[in-house]
Amino acid sequence: MRRRTLLKGLAVIPLLAAGCASGDVRGYRIATGEPGGFQSEFAKLLSSAMADGSTRLVPMNTTGSVRNIELLEQGRVDFGLSLGDVAAARGGPLRAVGRVYENYVQFAVPATSDVQTFADLRGKRISLGARGSGTEWTGRRVLAAASMTPDDVEITPVSLTNVLESLASGTVAAAMWAGGVPTPSAIPRPGYGPAGGIRLLDLSAELAVLRERYGPLYEPVAVPAGMYGTRTETATIGVPSVLLTTASTPDSVVTAVVDALVDKASELIPKGTVGVQFLDTQTLIQVYGLQLHPAAIAAYRRHHG
């Protein structure tokens, strides 16, 4: 979908009753991410979990975190998902609803590639994610942590849905994305991906630099053996995903979302996902310096007792 078409669609979607005769049901737009990505899947599950209430969420696919924040700031959506580092850097009118799950930064090359580290990527075409995505934003920090600049590589944005095709065709030598593990659209299968499969790069050295520069927002995580056909565990970078809104969102709406996050946590985990979830009152509130919406604070206090 073209960007202009997306914005047009966002502008005209009304906050309407979702098929309720009483007229008390309202729909609120939530900006997610690319189809097949973890943000998109999480938003769908949250929307489904709230389907029987008076507050409904209407998921909208976007290119990701950076675009979601722009849409929030422009008042075109009511909620948006973002990588925590992107949200913390933007601040402004944003208000956090909660930290919801861990994103795993995954940087893949064809399994038969001679690329072993970031240093081997000099002069090669790489993707740091789709343009406007949180992965692209985080990826530039990872690149800097590897003592490289965008001039040392040829950055070629690739969407999540085209990662396998781009690696198989040689469009890029390596492709980065952030999400749950495994990310369904990145799982090699017959007709998709390099013939020998894919392999993830170890990002533990880059993680150490990021933590030194930016603090504990970046966390040590590992992609388990067996994901994407790999034989060994791969150390990488964890970045929390935060559900955002703005100060103008009604308290009752934010309260309804928090209630769903806490009370229906078991319904919000995509099938087959082995990554870390933060869906309890102790971890939802850890939003790395972002301001929680006042109604979210009140709701967490109520749930915590």
N, C-alpha and C positions, 0 to 999 in steps of 0.2 A: 504494500500500500504506500502510495506516495505521501510525503510529509504533509503537503497541502490538503490532501484528501483526509488524512488523519485528523488534522486540526479542524477541518470543517465538520467532521463527524463529532468531534468532542464538543464543538461549540453549539451544536443543535440538539444534542441529546438532553432531553429535559429531565429534571429531577421529579419523575412522575410516580404515581402509584403503580405498583407492579402487579396488576391484576387483582386488586382487592376491592370489593364492592364498598367497603367502608370509606375508602379514599384516604385512610390514615397511613398507608404504607408509602414510604418515600425511598427513592433510589439515589444513591450517592456514588459518584464515579471514582474508581481507583485505578491509577496508572500502574502498569505491571512491568512487562518486559517482552522479549521476543517469544513468539509461540514456541513451545517445546522447552523453554527455559524454566528454571526453578521459580523465579518470581511470578511468572505467568501461572504456573501450576498452583502455587500457594494461594494466589488471589482467587483462583477458581474454587478452591476448597473452602476458603474463608467465605466467599459469596454463598456457596451451597450451605455452609453451616448456619448462615444467617437468613436463609430463605424463608423460614417460617415466622420471622419476627417482623416488626413494623419498620425496621431499618434494613434496607437491602443495599448490597454493594454491586455495582455494575463494572466488571473488569474491562479495561481498555489496554490492548497490546501497544507497546511503544518500543523504542530502541533501548530503553533502560534508564538507569539512575539519573544521569545528567538531564535527560529529556523530562523525566518525571518531575524533577525539582523545578524545572522551567515551567511546566504545566501547572504545578501547585502555585508558584509565584504569580502566574498570570490569572489564577482563578478559574482555570479550565477544567480542573479536576478537584476532588475533595480529599482524596488520599493518594499516596504514592509510595512505592517501595524503592528503597535506595541502599546501595552499599554504605556502610557506616562511615567510611573515610570520606566519601563524597559529601554526605550530609553534614558531617562535622566541619568540613572546610567551607560550606556554603552558609550555614547558620541563618541569619536574617529572620524572616517571618515564619520560618519552619518551626513546627512543634512535633515532638515525637509522641507516638502512641505506644511504641514498645520495640524492643529488640526481639526479633522473631526467630531467626535461625542463622546458622553459620554458612557462609559461602566459601567454597574451596576454590582457590585460584588453580586452574589446571592449564598447563602449557604443554601441548602435544606436538609431537613430530611423528612422521612415519616410523614404524618399528625398525625398518632397515636403514634409517638415516644415520649418518656419521656424527650428527649433532648430539653432543653430550651435555654441554653447558651453554650459558648465555654467550660466553666468549666465542663459541663456534658459530654464532649467528651473525657476526659482523659481515656486512656487505650482502646479506640475504634479505629476501622479502619475508616479512612476518606480519601476522595479524595480532593486534592487542584487543580485538573485539570489534563489534559494530560501532560505527561513528555515533557518538552521543550516549554510549553505554557507560555504566560504571566500570566495567572491565577495562575499557580503553583508558579511563582516567587513572585507575589503579595501576594498569599496566605500564603507564609512563613513569610512575613512581618505582615500580619494580625494575624497569629499564635503568633508571638512574641509580638504583641500589646496586646494580651490576656494573656500575662505572661506565655506562654507555649513554649515548644521546640518540635522539631520533635520526641524527645524521649518520650514525654508525650502521643503521639498517634501513631498509625500505619498508615503511609501514603501509600495509595494504589492508584496510578494514574488511573483515569477513563476518557476515552474520552467523549466529549460532547454527542456524539451519543449514548453512553451507560449509561448515567446518570440515566435515569428512571429504566432501567433494573437492574442496580447495586443496587439502593435503594430498589427495589422490592424484589430482591433475598437476600438482607442482605449482599452482598459483601462488602458494606460500610454502615456505620451508617449515614453518611452525605457526601454530594458532593457539591463542589464549582465550579462555572463557572463565567465568566464575559462576558457581552454582552448587547444587547438591551433587552427591555422588551415589550412583552414577547419574550423569546427565543423559537422559534418554536419546536425544538427537545426536549425541557424540559416540554412541555405542556402535562400533563397526559391525556390519552385517552384510550378507551377500549383496553385491552390487553397490555398496556404499563404503567408502573409505579406501585407504591404501591396501594393496593386496596382502601385505604381511601384517596388517593391523596398525595400531598406534602405540606410542610409548610416551609417558609423561616425564618431564624434566624435573629433577630435584631442585627445589627453590629454597632450601634451608639457609644457604648463604645469603641470599637476598632478604630473607625474613629477618635475619640477625641485624642487617643494616636498617631495615624499615623500623624495627622495634627501637633501635638506638635513636633514630631520627624522630619518630612519631609516637612512640610509646606502645602500651599493651593493646591498643586497638587491633593491631595485627597479631595473630595468634598462631602458635605452632600446631599444625594438624597433619594428618597423613591420609592419603588415598589408599584404602586397603588393597592388598593383592587380589587379583581376580577382576578388578574393575577394568572394563574395556579390553579384557584379555591379557592384561599385564600379569607377570608372574611374581612380582615383588611389590612390597609396600613402597609408596613414594611420598617423601616429606615435602610439604608445600605450605602455602600461606592461607590462613583463615581470616576472612573479613566478615564481620556481622552484617546482616541485613536488617534495616530498620524500617518500620512502618511509620510514615510521616503524614502530617496534616498541617493545617495552619491555625492560628489563634481564632480565626473567625468561624471555624466549624462548631456547630452547636454542641453544648455539653452532652445532651442526651444521645446524640449520634456517636460521639467518642465513647461514651459509657457503654453503648450497645456493642461496639467493636471490641472493647476491652473484655466485656463479659464473654464474648464468643472466643476470644483468644485464650482465656483462662478456663472456661467451662467446657469448651469443645476442642481442647488441645489435641486429643487423640484423632480427631477428624481432619486435622490440618497438616498431616504429614503424607506427602505423596508416596504411593506404593513403591516398594523396592528401594527407598532411600535409606542410606545408612549414615548420613551426616548428622551433625549435632543440631538439636532443636533447643530453643530458649523459651518454651511456652509454659512458664510458671512464674508466679509473682516475684520470686527472688531474682530471676534473670531478665525478665521482660523489662524491668525498670533500669537496667544498666545500659544507658544510651550514650556513653562517652561524651559528656559535657553538653549534649543537646538539651533543650528545655522540653520537659514533658508537658503535654497539654494539661491544664488544671483539672479537667474532668477525668483524665487518665490517672492522675495522682490520687484523686478521691476514690476512683474505682479500685485501684490496687490496694489502697488502705482498707477498703471494705472487704476485699477478697482475702487479704492477709489476716484480717481480724485484729 
